[in-house]
Amino acid sequence: MKYNDLHRKVREEVSSMAKCSICGKGVVFGQNVSHSNRKTNRSWKPNIRKVKAIVDGTPTTVAVCSRCLRSGKITRA
């Protein structure tokens, strides 16, 4: 398996753990850059909350980011 394929697979596994079920917001990868311009890898994770919401008329537990909660894109049960 090539490095790029393995890296993509790891990214998909990590991003599926923290992903909003409404807007699809997930983990973003980047680098910390120090004053001396040294770079280290890091990730930004969305603020995901497990919330009981009404989906198709039934209460269901869904993973939702705080922005979708605030904007009222879901109705809480």
C-alpha positions in Angstrom: 0.0 0.0 0.0 1.4 3.4 -0.9 2.0 6.1 1.7 -0.7 8.4 0.2 -3.3 5.6 0.2 -2.5 4.7 3.8 -2.5 8.4 4.9 -5.9 8.9 3.2 -7.3 5.8 4.9 -6.1 7.0 8.3 -7.7 10.5 7.6 -11.0 8.9 6.8 -11.0 6.8 10.0 -10.2 9.8 12.1 -12.6 12.2 10.5 -15.5 9.7 10.8 -15.1 9.8 14.6 -15.7 13.5 14.8 -18.1 14.4 12.1 -21.4 16.4 12.2 -24.3 14.4 10.8 -26.0 17.6 9.7 -23.4 19.7 7.9 -20.6 17.1 7.5 -18.0 19.3 9.3 -15.1 17.1 10.3 -11.4 17.0 11.4 -9.0 19.4 9.6 -5.3 18.7 9.4 -2.5 21.3 9.4 0.7 22.3 11.1 1.8 24.3 14.1 4.5 26.8 13.1 6.8 28.1 15.8 8.6 31.4 16.0 11.7 29.6 14.6 9.5 28.2 11.8 9.7 24.6 12.9 6.6 22.7 11.9 4.7 20.0 13.7 1.5 18.2 12.6 -1.7 18.9 14.3 -5.5 18.6 13.8 -8.5 20.8 14.5 -11.5 18.9 15.7 -15.1 20.3 15.5 -17.1 20.7 18.7 -19.4 17.7 18.3 -22.2 16.9 20.8 -24.3 13.8 20.9 -27.9 15.1 21.1 -31.2 13.4 21.1 -33.1 15.0 18.2 -36.3 14.4 16.2 -35.3 12.7 12.9 -38.2 11.6 10.6 -40.6 11.9 13.5 -38.7 9.7 15.9 -36.2 10.7 18.7 -32.7 9.6 17.7 -29.2 10.2 19.1 -27.2 12.1 16.5 -23.7 13.7 16.5 -24.1 17.4 15.8 -21.6 20.3 15.8 -22.3 23.3 18.1 -23.0 25.6 15.1 -25.8 23.4 13.9 -27.2 23.3 17.4 -27.1 27.1 17.7 -28.5 27.8 14.3 -31.5 25.6 14.9 -30.9 23.1 12.1 -32.2 20.3 14.2 -35.0 20.1 16.8 -34.1 18.6 20.1 -36.2 15.8 21.5 
